[in-house]
Amino acid sequence: MTDKERALLAVNALKEKYPDSICSLNAENPLQLIIATRLSAQCTDARVNLVTPHLFAKYKTMEDFAAADVADVEKIIHSCGFFRAKARDIIGMCQKMLADFDGKVPDNIEDLTSLPGVGRKTANLIVGDVYGKPAVVADTHLIRISNLLGLVSTKDPYKVEMKLREILPPEESNDFCHRCVLHGRDTCVSGRPKCTECVMKNFCKSSKE
């Protein structure tokens, strides 16, 4: 079985189990999504979703965030961890988007990663979820599950992204990443995978081993 064939089996199996592949971060627009994604680093999406309603109620626009008092933002997002860096990045990214991108969230990886605090994982999420372009969000769930399946043999996020871009159908890649997150939370749990219940057990290399 080739990597592409195994990848397509995985895509179809997860699509059947999780027909609704949605981002678990709550956001109503691209600005909210990029901010929520920055907050999610080293933090659970559930925690972020508890914090963002207050944050987005107080700061409604990019201009609001760009002019925000960093200490106030820190106070609101404190429970997300690394709050000082995150507050600084959120304000900085909004200032840069206003100055360099006409107040719009960029639609490509290169421009997005030029923003403070935005790495490839965040950039891919925006490109895929907001602009509908092929994207690979290499988070911990995707990296772990891709390795277990035998699709990749590295934990380096960039290498995982590049390999999956080669073998996943482009139009399925973004949804596949969201489905891997769901699967990683309820079945392929880190350290205690429920292999007997897994919809991919018949072609997963780790399950066979």
Buried (B, 14 or more C-beta within 10 A) or exposed (E): EEBEEBBBBBBEBBBEBBEEBEBBBBBEEBBBBBBBBBBBBEBEBEBBBEBBEEBBEEBEEBEEBBEBEEEEBBEBBEEBBBBEBBBBBBBBBBBBBBEEBEBEBBBEBEBBBBBBBBBBBBBBBBBBBBEEBBBBBBBBBBBBBBBBBBBBEEEEBEBBBBBBBEBBEEEBBBBBBBBBBBBBEEBBEEEEBEBEEBBBBEBBEBBEE
